[in-house]
Amino acid sequence: MADQRGTSTAEAEVVDLCRELIAIDTSNYGDHSGPGERAAAEYVAAKLDEVGLEATIYESHPGRSSLVARIEGTDPSRPPLLIQGHLDVVPADAADWTHHPFSGEVADGCVWGRGAVDMKDMDAMVLAVVRQRLREGRRPPRDVVLAFLADEEAGGAYGAHWLVDRHPELFADCTEAISEVGGFSVTVGDRRLYLVETAEKGLAWMRLTARGTAGHGSMVNDDNAVTELAEAVARLGRHQFPIRLTPAARGFLKEVCEVLGVKFQEDDVEATVAQLGPVARMVGATLRNSVNPTVLAGGYKANVIPGEATAQVDGRFLPGLEEEFFAEVDRLLGPKVSREFISYLPAVETEFAGGIVTAMSEALRAEDPQARAVPYCMSGGTDAKAFVRLGIRNFGFVPLRLPADLDFVGMFHGVDERVPVDALRFGVRVLDRFLDLA
């Protein structure tokens, strides 16, 4: 039943908006070989234009498009809120999926397809709420800057980072932002915790190089680059960094222990994490720094010892622990293996405090009396890494009330990505309330 806030129209159209966005293939292959985001940006611009909001499309490279629009609030003395989401998705092989990844099919109570979780669900929810509010003339208290971005799945060089570098004036007066990978529910005991991302690990994709003496494969060689590299990669891959609790991780675990009715034991946090079900994988990855070897290359013929061998590794470091991380990496590599960055992005962290956090909590509880908003640190990275450069506080807040048995985290970049229809409609209601409270 519709209430005086008039969210019924937004709830009715959010599913179709999500389906139509998914049907626009915006696969990002890490180069410019994919379709790009232009068609999706034009779709969003048209939907905003229908309700009288003018948007500007910015193209960093042919086809690589982002869109920015601004909604005027009722209180010009307050700094604007940034709501940002990306339009690109990781690629998908249709042969692996139950329903075609670019069909946007509705089945079993869910919208299926690449981007249903990451993150065309949020794009659709924001569109639905904004369209409804503009139709009704309901302006938010503060200005809202909307950004639908390119290239997040490859680090944002052609999206958020490009805009921050070339057009910082679009966001310069924003103080806070909400975006992906947070706000969804996790059932712990008989309570639903809504995980608000307040921190995320830094990213260090590195190329490792070992150099040695080239020679014939039949000869004894004590300066073999492949051997040196393989041993270094094995040391990195097998190494377990010590547990280091960030404020976000500590705050989350204390909340979990309180819900479970057990004492928080800092010397045994992994036992607490183990009780979280599918989300334990992501939370567990935020307890320590990590390095995973991902690519090996060296040599060109079985009987030729190469003079050089290379590897690539995916390094992730916790906020405040960057120096410790690289010191340990260098120790494990040893003196004969060098490293260089393929990509580097800093860790991000903000406090779980302030009016915006209160607004999230109140908006959630209004729709779910059992809701309990808690901070957490994310193991991956988002476009928050670009906007933090402008001093903007970033939060992951995509409010979704999820079934207790749904492996939501496992669907990020996974097969059979899908979002419950009821969760989308819940998110619309929460976001609408949030805009009035933030």
Secondary structure, 3 states (H helix, E strand, C coil): CCCCCCCHHHHHHHHHHHHHHHHCCCECCCCCCCCCCHHHHHHHHHHHHCCCCCEEEEEEECCEEEEEEEECCCCCCCCCEEEEEECCECCCCHHHCCCCCCCCCEECCEEECCCCCCCHHHHHHHHHHHHHHHHHCCCCCCCEEEEEECCHHHCCCCCHHHHHHHCHHHCCCCCEEEECCCCEEEEECCEEEEEEEEEECEEEEEEEEEECCCEECCCCCCCCHHHHHHHHHHHHHHCCCCCCCCHHHHHHHHHHHHHHCCCCCHHHHHHHHHHHHHHHHHHHCCCCCEEEEEEEEECCCCCEECCEEEEEEEEEECCCCHHHHHHHHHHHHCCCEEEEEEEEECCEECCCCCHHHHHHHHHHHHHCCCEEEEEEEECCCCCHHHHHHHCCEEEECCCECCCCCCCCHHHCCCCCCEEEHHHHHHHHHHHHHHHHHC
